């Protein structure tokens, strides 16, 4: 399993735009992409800082998904819709999942 954590700076009052963007992403997700889950979180002490954790079956599937030509039109539309909500470009951290404990 592989994951990527995005740290996103959002303009004040625009946090709903990030959550809405996740619905846009769902609309053009391709079957078999390897995506397992997406979690969107807001910093309790700083609501202009949000985190998006995406988990995949493997890094290989995640990297293929990034460059999948079937998603490119959707990605361009998503970037356009988020342009006025983000304060800066997202920062990405690649993670190797060593445990996934579900009660």
Protein Blocks (a to p, Z undefined) as FASTA:
>chain_A
ZZddddddddehilmmmmmmmmmmmmmccehklpabdcddddfklmkbccdddddfbfkl
mmmmmmmmklmmmmmmmmmmmmmmpgbdcdddddddfbdcdZZ
